[in-house]
Structures are given as C-alpha cells and as structure tokens.
Amino acid sequence: MTDSGEWEVGSGKHVAPPVIHSLGLVEYQPTWDAMKQFTAERTPDGQTPGTRDEIWLVQHPPTYTQGLAGKPEHLLHPTNIPVVRIDRGGQITYHGPGQIVAYLLLDLRRWKITVRELVRLMEQAAIDLLGEFGVAAQGREDAPGVYVCGAKIASLGLKIKHGCCYHGLALNVDMDLTPFANINPCGHAGLRVTQCRELGITAGISELQAQLVQNLIHGLQQHLISIVGAGHARDSHAGRAPTGESA
C-alpha cells in the first residue's frame, strides 16, 4: 500500500481501492438512478487516472426488484410492496431493512476481472464472512448466490455498461423474511431463504458491513496481484534462452 492509499501492483501499476460510502436506509429508485448516473458520467483510465471506483453500503425499505429477464409469474401473490423493474440480470428478489446491500461500482478493465470472476469473488466474500462465524456456506454453479444447507442467504446481480459494473450483493442479516414467501426467490420455486440471525450470528449490521467490504476489497486486490504476477511470469519465461544455449 502506498502512502496515498493506493495499492501498488507489479512494476508501478497503481489501483486505488474503492471509496466506501455507508448510506444507511435509502429508497431503491433514487439509489438505482444514482448508480446509473455515476456509471454514465465516469471517465476511463487513460493519460490520467479515471473515475475512482466506489462501493455503496445501504439498506432499503421493503422493495421487490425484477431483473431484465424477470417473469411476472414469479411474483406469486399481490402485495402492497412495490415492484421495481430494473436493468440487472436475474429474476425477482426482495430487499428490506436488516439486509446488507453492497453496490459495486467498478471499472472491470482496471481490475482485469471478468464478470464471471467478479461473481465468484462476491460470493467468496460472503462465504468467508460467514465462515468467520463458524457457518459453512457455498455457491452454486447453476444459481449464483450464497447458500447454507440449501437455503439462500445472499443474492447478487450485476449490470455491465462500457466495461463498468453496478448493482451488487445483498446479504440477509436480521430481517423480516415473510415477503420472500410471496415470490419464487431469484426465479426458483420453493427455494428456502435464511439469514445470519437464524444461523446464530449476533453481530450487528455495521460490523458485518465492515467485514464484508474488507473481504470484497481484499478479493479484488488479490485477483489483480495474481493476474499481474502471472503476466510477469510469462514475460520472464518468454525472455529466457532455451536450455543449452547462451543468453
């Protein structure tokens, strides 16, 4: 880490860690609008550093969000909870107080990361967080997210635009899970949903938010180090003379 707070990788490559904003309880629609505006107005890296990445930590009032491919039939019963059709992938999910939502506003090119790699990184950040409290969790290849004994505890979805992403990860901590009964969570009929409190995790949201974002940033930094390191190794190998020949 440099004195300016940037992370130094390889031969002079610097990537500043994302700026963290803890925004508290905020309405969904204006937050989504702000993410879209931030992404549309950000500048890429070039002769000068581009817009710095950010992670927004929020909670939302009760809201269902329906992804681009969302099917109306996955809302099983009419309710007074608003349904917002949004631009991430996936089907319907629920947000409410007591759930940590981490929105990742990242330049994927800067971190040299693919969408699939970022999805796995987000899952691993939540898995590692739960593991610190003795809870064994895992991802699923057929259904992105984080699961404990088959019950979903974290959902995720992303929108990619011009090489940058927004949306992110939602982790159930201590919330009213009843609204999940009105939907097929993420489009999966009968999918059970759980939360940290039910698993014996009594840490507060602030503590869990801090650890989750630390895991996310650590994962990004380690991914970049591994990619840059692998590139240096290939360059070094390519520059070696074959065995038995002088350099």
Secondary structure, DSSP 8 states (H G I E B T S, - for coil): --TTS-EEETTTEEE---EEEEEEE--HHHHHHHHHHHHHH----SSS-----EEEEEE-SSEEEE-TT--GGGB-S--SS-EEE-SSSSSEEEE-TTEEEEEEEEEHHHHT--HHHHHHHHHHHHHHHHHTTT---B--TTS-SEEETTEEEEEEEEEEETTEEEEEEEEE-S---GGGGGB-GGG-TT--B--TGGGT----HHHHHHHHHHHHHHHHHHHHHHHHHHHHHHHHHHTS--TTS--
